[in-house]
Amino acid sequence: MAEQTDAQAVKNLSGVERAALLMLGLGEKHAAEILRHMGPKEVQEIGLAMAGLTQVTNSQMELVMQKFVDAIGEQTSLGMGSDEYIRNMLTSALGSDKASGIIDRILLGRNSKGLEQLKWMDPRSVAELIRLEHPQIIAIVLSFLDPDQAAGVLSEFPDRVRTDVIMRVATLDGIQPAALQELDEILEKQFTGANNVKSSALGGVKKAADILNFVDGAIESKVIEQINESDEELSQQIQDNMFVFENLNEVDDRGMQTLLREVSSDQLLLALRGAPEDLREKIFKNMSSRAAEMLKDDL
């Protein structure tokens, strides 16, 4: 019975919580080495998750470790490249959503130390650093940053520049070597030890939408309106990729509870019909037992 309880407890953990549990099991030295490759946002998320883990049993720790080892064992081989190994390992540990940004930082960061340093700077400082650069360079930088940080940087620019940059992010289909070389030369003036950066598939409509999800509502509306005047189809594509119902899986428990207080039962019932099972469970978990049971009955 105890084993079933532990297995269920591990199953209910989020990807970040499982990663935090894995870190605790690895010990200080190894955990610190892994965290060194992460950006400030991921370090904070995993740190908070580690602090929030209470009453962890040895069995739960072993289950998380075994799950991780099994997943890696199934996917690694002598013929696999290191990039693919890193990608699979982090996806197994953190889940695909959380791992994607970290993977980009690790694989790109090996040869883009200047870009990595930008992630630890406040948005205003980043904006000051790139303010006089070509909008294409600004778009590349924003594509590399986390959406919330990129939104903060974007907010520091005037309306005309914001619109131009977001359109460039949305239409950015990878990064050309010449643009990367130009970016490296810019960063070399500010940081020491900047190296050549390899081409990567940054940017795109989804990235532009992610950035706009974090900017002030007035700025978002203005940018979308101006993009619509220049390219109606692109404007619609960006809006279609902005915050959607499935994104609620990424909202933490406190945020979910705040959101649920603002939504009527009828609205919630309508929204949950056809929703993925994992999203339903996340919502039920953040409601009172009685309210959750009533909602389940109505569904």
SVG drawing of the C-alpha trace seen along z (x, -y; Angstrom):
<svg xmlns="http://www.w3.org/2000/svg" viewBox="-24 -56 62 58">
<polyline fill="none" stroke="black" stroke-width="0.4" points="0.0,0.0 2.9,-2.3 4.5,-1.6 1.3,-2.5 1.0,-5.7 4.6,-6.7 4.1,-5.8 1.0,-7.9 2.7,-10.8 5.5,-10.7 3.1,-10.5 1.3,-13.7 4.5,-15.7 5.0,-18.3 8.1,-18.1 9.8,-20.8 9.0,-19.1 10.5,-15.8 13.6,-17.7 13.9,-19.2 13.6,-15.8 16.2,-14.5 18.5,-17.4 18.1,-16.6 19.0,-13.0 22.1,-13.9 23.6,-15.9 25.0,-19.4 28.0,-19.1 26.3,-17.4 23.1,-19.5 25.2,-22.7 26.9,-21.6 23.5,-21.1 22.1,-24.4 25.1,-26.2 23.9,-25.4 20.4,-26.9 19.1,-30.4 18.0,-32.5 14.3,-31.7 14.8,-27.9 17.2,-28.2 14.6,-30.1 11.8,-27.7 13.7,-24.6 15.0,-26.2 11.5,-27.1 10.4,-23.5 13.2,-22.1 12.3,-24.3 8.7,-23.3 9.3,-19.5 8.3,-18.2 8.1,-14.7 9.9,-13.1 10.4,-9.4 13.3,-7.3 11.0,-5.3 9.8,-8.4 13.4,-9.5 14.2,-6.0 11.2,-6.1 12.2,-9.4 15.8,-8.3 14.8,-5.0 12.3,-6.7 15.0,-9.1 17.6,-6.3 15.2,-4.1 14.2,-7.0 17.8,-7.8 18.8,-4.1 16.1,-3.6 17.3,-6.6 21.1,-6.6 23.5,-4.6 27.1,-4.8 26.1,-6.1 24.0,-9.0 25.4,-12.5 26.0,-14.5 23.4,-17.1 20.7,-14.5 21.7,-12.9 21.5,-16.2 18.1,-17.0 16.6,-13.6 18.1,-13.7 16.7,-17.1 13.3,-16.4 13.1,-13.2 14.0,-15.2 11.9,-18.3 9.3,-17.6 9.3,-18.9 7.9,-22.4 10.3,-23.3 13.3,-21.6 13.0,-23.4 14.4,-26.7 17.1,-25.1 18.2,-22.9 18.6,-26.0 20.6,-27.7 23.0,-24.7 23.5,-23.9 23.7,-27.4 25.4,-28.7 28.6,-26.7 29.5,-29.2 27.4,-32.2 28.7,-33.4 27.7,-37.0 24.1,-36.0 24.1,-33.9 25.2,-36.9 22.2,-38.9 19.9,-36.5 21.2,-37.6 20.8,-41.3 17.6,-43.3 15.5,-44.2 16.4,-47.9 20.2,-47.1 19.7,-44.7 17.6,-47.4 20.3,-50.0 22.9,-47.6 21.1,-46.9 19.0,-50.1 21.1,-51.5 21.4,-48.2 19.5,-47.2 16.0,-45.9 17.0,-42.5 19.7,-42.2 17.2,-43.2 14.8,-40.6 17.5,-37.9 18.4,-38.9 14.7,-38.9 14.3,-35.4 17.0,-34.1 15.7,-35.5 12.8,-34.0 9.5,-35.6 9.0,-37.5 12.5,-39.0 12.1,-39.7 8.8,-41.5 10.5,-43.7 13.2,-44.6 10.6,-45.3 8.7,-47.6 11.7,-49.8 11.5,-50.7 9.2,-53.2 6.0,-52.0 7.5,-52.1 10.5,-49.9 8.3,-47.4 6.2,-46.7 9.1,-46.4 10.9,-44.0 7.9,-41.8 7.3,-41.4 10.9,-40.4 10.7,-37.9 7.5,-36.4 9.1,-36.0 12.5,-34.9 13.1,-31.4 16.4,-30.5 19.4,-32.7 21.7,-33.3 25.5,-33.0 26.1,-36.6 23.5,-37.9 25.1,-35.8 28.5,-37.0 27.3,-40.6 25.7,-39.9 28.9,-38.4 30.8,-41.4 28.4,-43.6 28.6,-41.6 32.4,-41.4 32.5,-45.1 30.6,-44.7 31.7,-41.3 35.0,-39.5 35.4,-36.0 32.5,-36.1 32.8,-33.3 31.2,-32.4 27.7,-31.3 26.2,-28.4 23.1,-28.8 19.9,-27.8 16.1,-27.8 15.2,-30.8 12.3,-33.2 9.0,-32.5 5.4,-33.4 5.1,-31.4 8.1,-33.3 6.6,-36.6 3.3,-35.6 5.1,-34.4 6.8,-37.8 3.5,-39.7 1.9,-37.5 4.1,-39.2 3.9,-42.8 1.5,-45.4 -2.0,-45.1 -1.9,-48.5 1.5,-47.8 0.3,-44.4 -2.8,-46.0 -0.8,-48.7 1.8,-46.3 -0.9,-43.9 -2.8,-46.8 0.2,-48.2 1.3,-44.7 -2.2,-44.2 -1.9,-47.4 1.3,-46.0 0.5,-42.3 -3.0,-41.2 -2.2,-37.5 0.9,-37.7 -1.1,-39.6 -3.7,-36.9 -1.1,-34.1 0.5,-35.9 -2.9,-36.3 -3.8,-32.6 -0.6,-31.6 -1.0,-33.9 -2.1,-32.5 -4.4,-29.6 -6.3,-27.3 -3.6,-24.6 -1.1,-27.2 -2.9,-27.0 -0.8,-23.8 2.2,-26.2 0.5,-28.4 1.6,-27.6 -0.8,-26.6 -1.1,-30.0 -1.8,-31.6 -4.3,-28.9 -6.2,-29.5 -6.2,-33.3 -7.6,-32.7 -10.3,-30.3 -11.6,-32.9 -12.3,-35.1 -14.1,-32.5 -17.8,-31.6 -18.8,-27.9 -20.7,-28.0 -17.7,-29.4 -15.4,-26.8 -17.8,-24.0 -18.0,-25.1 -14.2,-25.5 -13.4,-22.1 -15.6,-20.2 -13.1,-18.6 -10.1,-19.8 -7.1,-17.4 -7.2,-15.2 -4.0,-16.6 -5.4,-20.1 -8.6,-19.0 -6.7,-17.4 -4.6,-20.5 -7.8,-22.6 -9.5,-20.1 -6.4,-20.1 -6.6,-23.8 -10.3,-23.8 -11.9,-22.7 -12.8,-19.1 -16.5,-19.9 -16.3,-22.3 -14.2,-19.8 -16.6,-17.0 -19.6,-19.1 -17.8,-20.1 -16.9,-16.5 -20.5,-15.5 -21.7,-18.3 -19.1,-17.2"/>
</svg>
